[in-house]
Amino acid sequence: MKFLVPLTFSLLLSAAAWGQQRPPQPQEQQPPSDSQATTVTGCLAKGTNAGEYSLKDNKTGQTYTFAGPERLDSYLNHTVALTGKMLDRGGEKSFQPQSIRTVSDTCTGSLR
C-alpha cells in the first residue's frame, strides 16, 4: 500500500508528460543545390550530335554540352550568357539552359 500512491503518482506524471510531447515540426526543406539557377557566359558552338550544343565557360574553361532547340543556331559563334540549372544525375553533371542573352556577336581568342 505504501508503494501504491507513489506508483500511481509516477504513472500519472509519466502519462501527462507523454501527452505534452509535441509532434516533430516539419523542417523547411531547401531545394537541392542543383536546382538553383546559375548563369554561364561563354562561346556557343554546335555539339557533335544533332540538336546538341556546347558552351565553353569564360571563367572556368569548362565546356557544357546540352540539347537545345534549333533556334539556338542563331546564337552560334556568339558569346552568350545562358541561365539555367546545373544537374547532377548519377555523378554526371549537365546543364539545362532556360534563357539566353547575347553578350557579344563574336567569340574571342581561344574561347572557341
C-alpha positions as CSV (number, residue, x, y, z in Angstrom):
1,M,0.0,0.0,0.0
2,K,2.9,2.3,0.7
3,F,4.0,1.9,-2.9
4,L,0.6,2.3,-4.4
5,V,0.4,6.1,-4.0
6,P,3.9,6.9,-5.4
7,L,3.4,4.3,-8.2
8,T,0.1,5.9,-9.2
9,F,1.6,9.4,-9.0
10,S,4.5,8.3,-11.2
11,L,2.2,6.8,-13.8
12,L,0.0,9.9,-13.9
13,L,3.1,12.1,-14.2
14,S,4.5,10.0,-17.0
15,A,1.2,10.0,-18.8
16,A,0.9,13.7,-18.5
17,A,4.5,14.3,-19.8
18,W,3.9,11.9,-22.7
19,G,0.8,13.7,-23.6
20,Q,2.6,17.0,-23.7
21,Q,5.2,15.9,-26.3
22,R,4.8,17.9,-29.4
23,P,4.8,16.2,-32.8
24,P,8.1,16.9,-34.7
25,Q,7.9,20.2,-36.6
26,P,8.3,19.7,-40.3
27,Q,11.6,21.2,-41.3
28,E,11.7,23.7,-44.1
29,Q,13.3,21.9,-47.0
30,Q,16.0,23.6,-49.0
31,P,15.8,22.9,-52.7
32,P,18.7,20.8,-53.9
33,S,21.7,22.8,-54.9
34,D,21.5,21.5,-58.4
35,S,18.1,23.1,-58.9
36,Q,19.3,26.7,-58.2
37,A,19.6,28.9,-61.3
38,T,23.1,29.8,-62.4
39,T,24.4,31.8,-65.3
40,V,27.3,30.6,-67.5
41,T,28.9,33.0,-70.0
42,G,30.9,31.8,-73.0
43,C,31.1,30.9,-76.6
44,L,28.1,28.8,-78.0
45,A,29.1,26.1,-80.5
46,K,27.4,23.2,-82.3
47,G,27.7,19.9,-80.5
48,T,28.8,16.6,-82.1
49,N,25.2,15.2,-82.3
50,A,22.1,16.7,-83.9
51,G,20.3,19.1,-81.7
52,E,23.3,19.3,-79.4
53,Y,25.1,22.5,-78.4
54,S,28.2,23.3,-76.2
55,L,29.2,26.3,-74.3
56,K,32.7,26.9,-73.0
57,D,32.6,28.9,-69.8
58,N,34.8,32.0,-70.0
59,K,35.6,31.9,-66.3
60,T,36.5,28.2,-65.8
61,G,37.2,26.9,-69.3
62,Q,34.8,24.1,-68.6
63,T,32.6,23.0,-71.6
64,Y,28.9,22.2,-71.0
65,T,27.1,20.1,-73.6
66,F,23.3,20.2,-73.8
67,A,20.4,19.6,-76.0
68,G,18.5,22.6,-77.4
69,P,16.1,23.8,-80.0
70,E,17.2,24.8,-83.5
71,R,16.5,28.5,-82.7
72,L,19.8,28.4,-80.8
73,D,21.6,28.2,-84.2
74,S,21.2,32.0,-84.5
75,Y,23.5,32.3,-81.4
76,L,26.2,30.0,-82.8
77,N,29.8,31.5,-82.5
78,H,28.4,34.3,-80.3
79,T,29.4,35.0,-76.7
80,V,26.2,34.4,-74.7
81,A,25.0,34.2,-71.1
82,L,22.9,31.1,-70.5
83,T,20.9,30.9,-67.4
84,G,19.7,27.6,-66.2
85,K,20.2,24.7,-63.8
86,M,23.2,22.5,-63.2
87,L,22.0,19.0,-62.8
88,D,23.9,16.1,-61.1
89,R,22.4,12.8,-62.2
90,G,24.4,9.8,-61.0
91,G,27.6,11.7,-60.8
92,E,27.3,13.1,-64.3
93,K,26.9,16.9,-64.4
94,S,24.9,18.5,-67.1
95,F,23.4,22.0,-67.8
96,Q,19.8,22.6,-68.5
97,P,19.5,26.2,-70.0
98,Q,16.3,28.2,-69.5
99,S,17.2,31.5,-71.1
100,I,19.8,33.1,-73.3
101,R,21.2,36.6,-73.7
102,T,23.7,37.8,-76.3
103,V,26.9,39.3,-74.7
104,S,28.8,39.7,-78.0
105,D,28.2,38.8,-81.6
106,T,31.6,37.1,-81.7
107,C,33.7,34.7,-79.7
108,T,37.1,36.0,-78.9
109,G,40.5,34.3,-78.7
110,S,40.8,30.7,-77.5
111,L,37.3,30.6,-76.2
112,R,36.0,28.8,-79.3
